[in-house]
Amino acid sequence: MIALKNVAHSYGHGGGELLTDITLDLAPGSFHFLTGPSGAGKTTLLKLCYGELKPSAGEIQLFGRNVREMTRDDIAGVRRRVGVVHQDCRFLDHLSVAENIALPLDVAERPPAPGDLSELIGWVGLSARARALPPELSGGERQRAALARAVILGPEMVLADEPTGNVDWEMSLKLLRLLVELNRMGTAVLIATHDLNLIRAAKAQVSARVLRIRDRTLRLAGAEL
């Protein structure tokens, strides 16, 4: 589905490599965690996985196509197959929660099926907040709205960048439960996080591989997790 082979990514203007010799295969239905210290390159690696960034070396295959040969429209097509939950989830403040969640449908020119939007909003526990504006939401509500927006097109994979970074432990577990449910329905999931407790909680519910960025490359995390 998404495969990186000997991939490197460099800072521009001779700033040196942030990532080097990254090899990763994200298979359908898989569940991965990506960990590592702040600044190690977790967000950069996620951006490589959905075509936001191009590698400075190596090869990236997105759904069987080499990313270097893909046009902007091709990359837009990938974005419909990969849902992304950004660390700083942004919304249009003049639109309601429901309207923000539905935005990817507008971009894809795909009308929502009757009941699908309300069902999705209910799934993330925001039915009572559907008409609220984004500034009125708590951190946990914003993250759940961001997850709903990321999955509204029925993606084959979800990439989540520190989705629990700004919420308490109880809300972290709720978000994790939603991501595990998605995975059980066949969606591949990759979560970038520094929260080892979240990883331990997940491993009790799902078979997850834990990857760590260390010394600019990717390694399978040890048994301490």
Secondary structure, 3 states (H helix, E strand, C coil): CEEEEEEEEECCCCCCEEEEEEEEEECCCCEEEEECCCCCCHHHHHHHHCCCCCCCEEEEEECCEEHHHCCHHHHHHHHCCEEEECCCCCCCCCCCHHHHHHHHHHHCCCCCCCCHHHHHHHHCCCHHHCCCCHHHCCHHHHHHHHHHHHHCCCCCEEEEECCCCCCCHHHHHHHHHHHHHHHHCCCEEEEECCCHHHHHHHHCCCCCEEEEEECCEEEECCCCC
